Amino acid sequence: MSQQETDGIQQNTSKHRPLDVMDRKILGAMAQDATRSYADLGKEVGLSAPAVHERVKRLRQTGAIQRTMAQLNGAAIGKNFLAFIHVESAGWGKTKEVIDLGELPEVEEIHTITGDSALILKVRVENAQAMEGFLWRLYHKTGVRSTHTYVVLSTHVERGVQAEITKDLSVGDHLT
């Protein structure tokens, strides 16, 4: 087993360390197109293909990259109707029945939130009638008291987590 270092990363180790600039460049490039070869990624970020491979392997082991998947086009597969549903529930909203909604193919995301609602669901269906059917099923879940549905008219930005860092601003920094 080689102990050779590749751009500061020891091969065959899973030592956790903070993300560096090069890791973030690789993550940013993969967020745009995860099907690219290590050689292609390396050309973009300025590393060799083996160095990129080792970094990607470590990023997977540490959980920075959770999975690689295809981003489907809702309209192209017949799911044109997108809505966000705020759910008011009995208690805090994390009943087994409500969390189990994540197993329904219409539900893309479930988030526990602050404010007047306990949860927000991102739901994609074929049309308004399908949404009505989904809401009927939702209302019959134990713990659901009410919902507020916000239908999406158009989407301007839809992307996953970005690798860049947003710098913290102290109170008043934005005023100068």
Number of C-alpha atoms within 10 A of each C-alpha: 5 7 10 11 11 15 14 9 16 16 19 14 12 15 10 11 9 6 12 8 13 15 19 16 18 23 24 17 18 18 17 12 13 17 13 12 14 20 16 16 23 20 13 12 17 15 19 16 16 15 21 25 18 20 22 19 16 22 20 15 15 14 10 14 15 10 8 12 8 8 8 8 10 14 13 8 9 12 16 15 19 24 17 19 20 22 25 20 21 14 11 13 21 16 15 11 15 18 13 12 18 16 9 10 10 19 17 15 13 19 13 14 14 9 7 10 18 19 22 20 20 18 23 25 22 16 13 13 11 15 20 12 11 17 14 11 11 19 14 11 16 14 20 19 15 15 17 12 17 12 15 12 8 7 7 4 6 5 8 9 8 12 18 11 8 7 6 7 8 7 7 7 8 7 5 4
